[in-house]
Amino acid sequence: MKIERDSCLDTLLLLDGEVFVVEGSFRVKFEVKKTPATPERPHGLDYSLTLHDGDGERLLGFDNAHSIREGGGPGARTRIEYDHKHKGERIRFYDYKDAMTLLTDFWTEVERILQERNREP
């Protein structure tokens, strides 16, 4: 049985500790560490990819720092995997596939938020 290597994983790991200024005053921050695979982090990563406004407020975050409960009442769901995303006050499950998809999904959301902010009067 051949184990497939996540070809973008090294790129994601190299981003650990990087902070990029985008669109003037917004900041994108990466924290990514390799960890032993666990049921909570089956891909063996501890990650936090965030977008902050000029005042430091987090506008967007993709991370796996903790478990989440999605929904309320008897229909609420929890999962073993910690992968989720924060957008403003909303927290939703995130289905981690691989490093490339994580980066693509994150940057797509960053672009969407920046475009929304640029349209505001």
N, CA and C atoms as a LAMMPS dump frame, in Angstrom:
ITEM: TIMESTEP
0
ITEM: NUMBER OF ATOMS
363
ITEM: BOX BOUNDS ff ff ff
-5.0000000000000000e+02 5.0000000000000000e+02
-5.0000000000000000e+02 5.0000000000000000e+02
-5.0000000000000000e+02 5.0000000000000000e+02
ITEM: ATOMS id mol type element x y z
1 1 1 N 0.837 -1.185 0
2 1 2 C 0 0 0
3 1 3 C 0.881 1.249 0
4 2 1 N 0.653 2.136 -0.929
5 2 2 C 1.438 3.363 -1.044
6 2 3 C 0.751 4.491 -0.275
7 3 1 N 1.511 5.167 0.585
8 3 2 C 0.982 6.31 1.336
9 3 3 C 1.231 7.562 0.513
10 4 1 N 0.161 8.302 0.262
11 4 2 C 0.298 9.531 -0.524
12 4 3 C 0.84 10.65 0.355
13 5 1 N 1.784 11.372 -0.162
14 5 2 C 2.4 12.502 0.537
15 5 3 C 1.652 13.773 0.178
16 6 1 N 1.333 14.558 1.181
17 6 2 C 0.679 15.847 0.974
18 6 3 C 1.752 16.813 0.465
19 7 1 N 1.764 17.061 -0.849
20 7 2 C 2.841 17.83 -1.482
21 7 3 C 2.924 19.284 -1.016
22 8 1 N 1.856 19.823 -0.481
23 8 2 C 1.85 21.229 -0.045
24 8 3 C 2.132 21.366 1.456
25 9 1 N 2.252 20.246 2.145
26 9 2 C 2.453 20.288 3.588
27 9 3 C 3.716 21.049 3.976
28 10 1 N 4.819 20.83 3.273
29 10 2 C 6.061 21.542 3.581
30 10 3 C 5.882 23.051 3.437
31 11 1 N 5.153 23.475 2.414
32 11 2 C 4.883 24.905 2.217
33 11 3 C 4.095 25.46 3.39
34 12 1 N 3.058 24.747 3.803
35 12 2 C 2.246 25.192 4.942
36 12 3 C 3.099 25.286 6.198
37 13 1 N 3.938 24.292 6.449
38 13 2 C 4.792 24.307 7.639
39 13 3 C 5.801 25.45 7.612
40 14 1 N 6.296 25.799 6.428
41 14 2 C 7.232 26.923 6.303
42 14 3 C 6.584 28.266 6.631
43 15 1 N 5.27 28.343 6.545
44 15 2 C 4.559 29.586 6.842
45 15 3 C 4.438 29.851 8.348
46 16 1 N 4.788 28.884 9.185
47 16 2 C 4.674 29.057 10.632
48 16 3 C 5.401 30.32 11.091
49 17 1 N 4.685 31.161 11.815
50 17 2 C 5.262 32.392 12.356
51 17 3 C 5.217 33.581 11.409
52 18 1 N 4.808 33.376 10.181
53 18 2 C 4.757 34.468 9.205
54 18 3 C 3.527 35.355 9.417
55 19 1 N 3.727 36.643 9.236
56 19 2 C 2.642 37.628 9.28
57 19 3 C 2.776 38.479 8.03
58 20 1 N 1.686 38.592 7.277
59 20 2 C 1.679 39.373 6.053
60 20 3 C 0.692 40.52 6.19
61 21 1 N 1.091 41.692 5.742
62 21 2 C 0.186 42.839 5.691
63 21 3 C -0.46 42.827 4.319
64 22 1 N -1.791 42.881 4.294
65 22 2 C -2.535 42.875 3.038
66 22 3 C -3.506 44.038 3.026
67 23 1 N -3.74 44.599 1.847
68 23 2 C -4.699 45.697 1.682
69 23 3 C -4.469 46.814 2.696
70 24 1 N -3.243 47.184 2.901
71 24 2 C -2.939 48.322 3.766
72 24 3 C -2.752 47.976 5.22
73 25 1 N -3.859 47.732 5.944
74 25 2 C -3.737 47.544 7.393
75 25 3 C -4.192 46.179 7.888
76 26 1 N -4.656 45.316 7.023
77 26 2 C -5.068 43.975 7.444
78 26 3 C -3.834 43.084 7.571
79 27 1 N -3.896 42.152 8.517
80 27 2 C -2.779 41.232 8.719
81 27 3 C -3.261 39.79 8.619
82 28 1 N -2.456 38.962 7.984
83 28 2 C -2.691 37.531 7.91
84 28 3 C -1.567 36.87 8.701
85 29 1 N -1.948 35.982 9.607
86 29 2 C -0.97 35.342 10.489
87 29 3 C -1.099 33.824 10.386
88 30 1 N 0.054 33.147 10.331
89 30 2 C 0.096 31.686 10.235
90 30 3 C 0.818 31.095 11.446
91 31 1 N 0.191 30.116 12.079
92 31 2 C 0.828 29.311 13.12
93 31 3 C 0.554 27.862 12.748
94 32 1 N 1.598 27.121 12.441
95 32 2 C 1.448 25.74 11.966
96 32 3 C 2.58 24.892 12.54
97 33 1 N 2.202 23.821 13.218
98 33 2 C 3.192 22.912 13.795
99 33 3 C 2.782 21.473 13.483
100 34 1 N 3.769 20.643 13.229
101 34 2 C 3.529 19.214 13.051
102 34 3 C 3.384 18.594 14.436
103 35 1 N 2.39 17.73 14.603
104 35 2 C 2.146 17.055 15.868
105 35 3 C 1.854 15.581 15.588
106 36 1 N 1.901 14.755 16.601
107 36 2 C 1.482 13.366 16.382
108 36 3 C 0.002 13.335 15.98
109 37 1 N -0.365 12.449 15.1
110 37 2 C -1.763 12.309 14.705
111 37 3 C -2.572 11.777 15.884
112 38 1 N -3.72 12.384 16.106
113 38 2 C -4.651 11.98 17.163
114 38 3 C -6.051 11.958 16.562
115 39 1 N -7.027 11.417 17.265
116 39 2 C -8.4 11.49 16.736
117 39 3 C -8.863 12.936 16.513
118 40 1 N -8.39 13.859 17.354
119 40 2 C -8.771 15.269 17.23
120 40 3 C -8.043 15.964 16.076
121 41 1 N -6.827 15.554 15.818
122 41 2 C -5.994 16.115 14.747
123 41 3 C -5.416 14.976 13.91
124 42 1 N -6.266 14.298 13.14
125 42 2 C -5.822 13.1 12.41
126 42 3 C -4.773 13.368 11.341
127 43 1 N -4.634 14.605 10.9
128 43 2 C -3.654 14.968 9.876
129 43 3 C -2.301 15.316 10.474
130 44 1 N -2.191 15.305 11.828
131 44 2 C -0.911 15.555 12.482
132 44 3 C -0.452 16.989 12.426
133 45 1 N -1.396 17.92 12.418
134 45 2 C -1.07 19.349 12.405
135 45 3 C -1.825 20.076 13.501
136 46 1 N -1.182 21.072 14.063
137 46 2 C -1.819 22.037 14.957
138 46 3 C -1.687 23.358 14.22
139 47 1 N -2.805 23.941 13.779
140 47 2 C -2.713 25.119 12.917
141 47 3 C -3.704 26.208 13.31
142 48 1 N -3.333 27.425 12.971
143 48 2 C -4.193 28.587 13.118
144 48 3 C -3.807 29.572 12.006
145 49 1 N -4.738 29.81 11.098
146 49 2 C -4.557 30.772 10.002
147 49 3 C -5.591 31.863 10.238
148 50 1 N -5.145 33.105 10.433
149 50 2 C -6.084 34.157 10.82
150 50 3 C -5.907 35.428 9.997
151 51 1 N -7.008 36.163 9.881
152 51 2 C -7.032 37.492 9.268
153 51 3 C -7.495 38.462 10.337
154 52 1 N -6.735 39.553 10.507
155 52 2 C -7.05 40.571 11.511
156 52 3 C -7.184 41.933 10.841
157 53 1 N -8.064 42.778 11.391
158 53 2 C -8.175 44.136 10.868
159 53 3 C -7.078 45.006 11.481
160 54 1 N -7.055 46.281 11.126
161 54 2 C -6.015 47.188 11.593
162 54 3 C -5.978 47.376 13.093
163 55 1 N -7.103 47.096 13.775
164 55 2 C -7.165 47.21 15.236
165 55 3 C -6.804 45.902 15.935
166 56 1 N -6.487 44.871 15.139
167 56 2 C -6.119 43.59 15.716
168 56 3 C -7.279 42.628 15.92
169 57 1 N -8.497 43.037 15.585
170 57 2 C -9.656 42.155 15.742
171 57 3 C -9.607 41.04 14.714
172 58 1 N -9.825 39.805 15.174
173 58 2 C -9.834 38.669 14.254
174 58 3 C -11.137 38.687 13.462
175 59 1 N -10.988 38.709 12.134
176 59 2 C -12.132 38.679 11.236
177 59 3 C -12.404 37.267 10.729
178 60 1 N -11.347 36.471 10.627
179 60 2 C -11.442 35.133 10.075
180 60 3 C -10.375 34.26 10.711
181 61 1 N -10.713 33.021 10.958
182 61 2 C -9.734 32.087 11.477
183 61 3 C -10.07 30.671 11.078
184 62 1 N -9.078 29.954 10.591
185 62 2 C -9.177 28.52 10.353
186 62 3 C -8.225 27.889 11.362
187 63 1 N -8.738 27.027 12.247
188 63 2 C -7.847 26.425 13.229
189 63 3 C -8.387 25.094 13.727
190 64 1 N -7.585 24.456 14.551
191 64 2 C -8 23.214 15.191
192 64 3 C -7.525 23.216 16.641
193 65 1 N -7.716 24.351 17.31
194 65 2 C -7.236 24.528 18.674
195 65 3 C -8.148 23.884 19.716
196 66 1 N -9.41 23.669 19.376
197 66 2 C -10.367 23.172 20.368
198 66 3 C -11.555 22.531 19.66
199 67 1 N -12.338 21.802 20.416
200 67 2 C -13.552 21.223 19.853
201 67 3 C -14.613 22.31 19.731
202 68 1 N -15.594 22.075 18.885
203 68 2 C -16.696 23.024 18.779
204 68 3 C -18.012 22.26 18.787
205 69 1 N -19.05 22.988 19.097
206 69 2 C -20.411 22.48 19.045
207 69 3 C -21.133 23.366 18.051
208 70 1 N -21.677 22.762 17.017
209 70 2 C -22.355 23.531 15.975
210 70 3 C -23.855 23.395 16.163
211 71 1 N -24.532 24.536 16.197
212 71 2 C -25.971 24.544 16.397
213 71 3 C -26.322 24.634 17.863
214 72 1 N -27.598 24.57 18.145
215 72 2 C -28.061 24.657 19.528
216 72 3 C -29.187 23.671 19.769
217 73 1 N -29.493 23.458 21.025
218 73 2 C -30.584 22.575 21.385
219 73 3 C -30.297 21.121 21.077
220 74 1 N -31.363 20.334 20.929
221 74 2 C -31.175 18.903 20.715
222 74 3 C -30.557 18.557 19.359
223 75 1 N -30.569 19.49 18.409
224 75 2 C -29.987 19.237 17.096
225 75 3 C -28.522 19.616 16.983
226 76 1 N -27.925 20.092 18.075
227 76 2 C -26.525 20.509 18.046
228 76 3 C -25.627 19.318 17.738
229 77 1 N -24.526 19.611 17.033
230 77 2 C -23.589 18.555 16.643
231 77 3 C -22.201 18.871 17.168
232 78 1 N -21.479 17.846 17.526
233 78 2 C -20.056 17.96 17.839
234 78 3 C -19.347 16.879 17.036
235 79 1 N -18.067 17.079 16.833
236 79 2 C -17.256 16.085 16.127
237 79 3 C -16.007 15.832 16.935
238 80 1 N -15.385 14.709 16.657
239 80 2 C -14.121 14.4 17.313
240 80 3 C -13.037 15.338 16.788
241 81 1 N -12.992 15.542 15.458
242 81 2 C -11.968 16.391 14.858
243 81 3 C -12.205 17.848 15.26
244 82 1 N -11.125 18.551 15.534
245 82 2 C -11.19 19.936 15.984
246 82 3 C -11.26 20.956 14.844
247 83 1 N -11.08 20.552 13.602
248 83 2 C -11.002 21.498 12.484
249 83 3 C -12.279 22.334 12.378
250 84 1 N -12.093 23.666 12.346
251 84 2 C -13.231 24.571 12.232
252 84 3 C -12.763 25.926 11.728
253 85 1 N -13.743 26.791 11.418
254 85 2 C -13.39 28.153 11.016
255 85 3 C -14.271 29.143 11.757
256 86 1 N -13.676 30.278 12.066
257 86 2 C -14.357 31.396 12.702
258 86 3 C -14.526 32.48 11.638
259 87 1 N -15.714 32.995 11.509
260 87 2 C -15.944 34.166 10.649
261 87 3 C -16.799 35.106 11.47
262 88 1 N -16.147 36.167 11.978
263 88 2 C -16.831 37.023 12.934
264 88 3 C -17.134 36.198 14.176
265 89 1 N -18.385 36.219 14.605
266 89 2 C -18.799 35.458 15.784
267 89 3 C -19.189 34.022 15.449
268 90 1 N -19.379 33.721 14.18
269 90 2 C -19.807 32.378 13.761
270 90 3 C -18.652 31.398 13.768
271 91 1 N -18.922 30.191 14.242
272 91 2 C -17.955 29.094 14.195
273 91 3 C -18.635 27.937 13.488
274 92 1 N -17.947 27.398 12.485
275 92 2 C -18.488 26.279 11.712
276 92 3 C -17.421 25.207 11.561
277 93 1 N -17.886 23.959 11.433
278 93 2 C -16.963 22.872 11.157
279 93 3 C -16.226 23.149 9.849
280 94 1 N -14.992 22.666 9.777
281 94 2 C -14.215 22.743 8.544
282 94 3 C -13.725 21.336 8.221
283 95 1 N -13.936 20.89 7
284 95 2 C -13.487 19.563 6.587
285 95 3 C -12.085 19.654 6.005
286 96 1 N -11.085 19.371 6.841
287 96 2 C -9.69 19.399 6.396
288 96 3 C -9.457 18.241 5.433
289 97 1 N -8.955 18.571 4.229
290 97 2 C -8.624 17.544 3.237
291 97 3 C -7.118 17.387 3.101
292 98 1 N -6.437 18.526 2.896
293 98 2 C -4.985 18.539 2.773
294 98 3 C -4.516 19.988 2.897
295 99 1 N -3.202 20.17 2.925
296 99 2 C -2.624 21.503 3.133
297 99 3 C -2.995 22.47 2.008
298 100 1 N -2.973 22.01 0.769
299 100 2 C -3.299 22.886 -0.363
300 100 3 C -4.744 23.379 -0.279
301 101 1 N -5.658 22.493 0.041
302 101 2 C -7.064 22.89 0.153
303 101 3 C -7.254 23.863 1.308
304 102 1 N -6.588 23.628 2.426
305 102 2 C -6.668 24.546 3.562
306 102 3 C -6.207 25.94 3.148
307 103 1 N -5.039 26.027 2.504
308 103 2 C -4.532 27.333 2.071
309 103 3 C -5.461 27.989 1.056
310 104 1 N -5.955 27.217 0.108
311 104 2 C -6.857 27.759 -0.911
312 104 3 C -8.147 28.261 -0.276
313 105 1 N -8.739 27.453 0.596
314 105 2 C -9.985 27.86 1.254
315 105 3 C -9.78 29.109 2.107
316 106 1 N -8.662 29.159 2.832
317 106 2 C -8.373 30.317 3.673
318 106 3 C -8.224 31.583 2.829
319 107 1 N -7.377 31.541 1.798
320 107 2 C -7.154 32.731 0.969
321 107 3 C -8.418 33.148 0.213
322 108 1 N -9.26 32.197 -0.168
323 108 2 C -10.529 32.529 -0.814
324 108 3 C -11.413 33.338 0.133
325 109 1 N -11.488 32.909 1.385
326 109 2 C -12.274 33.646 2.385
327 109 3 C -11.658 35.015 2.68
328 110 1 N -10.321 35.084 2.751
329 110 2 C -9.649 36.369 2.97
330 110 3 C -10.029 37.34 1.853
331 111 1 N -9.922 36.891 0.614
332 111 2 C -10.272 37.753 -0.533
333 111 3 C -11.719 38.215 -0.457
334 112 1 N -12.617 37.325 -0.102
335 112 2 C -14.034 37.671 -0.007
336 112 3 C -14.258 38.756 1.048
337 113 1 N -13.635 38.593 2.195
338 113 2 C -13.789 39.582 3.274
339 113 3 C -13.201 40.921 2.854
340 114 1 N -12.031 40.91 2.243
341 114 2 C -11.405 42.168 1.818
342 114 3 C -12.246 42.868 0.758
343 115 1 N -12.823 42.108 -0.167
344 115 2 C -13.699 42.711 -1.176
345 115 3 C -14.945 43.321 -0.526
346 116 1 N -15.528 42.624 0.454
347 116 2 C -16.691 43.156 1.17
348 116 3 C -16.317 44.45 1.883
349 117 1 N -15.164 44.458 2.522
350 117 2 C -14.731 45.651 3.266
351 117 3 C -14.458 46.828 2.334
352 118 1 N -13.935 46.561 1.15
353 118 2 C -13.661 47.627 0.182
354 118 3 C -14.932 48.218 -0.397
355 119 1 N -16.027 47.452 -0.405
356 119 2 C -17.301 47.956 -0.924
357 119 3 C -18.047 48.793 0.093
358 120 1 N -17.704 48.645 1.377
359 120 2 C -18.409 49.407 2.426
360 120 3 C -18.075 50.887 2.294
361 121 1 N -19.089 51.751 2.479
362 121 2 C -18.839 53.205 2.381
363 121 3 C -18.011 53.736 3.521
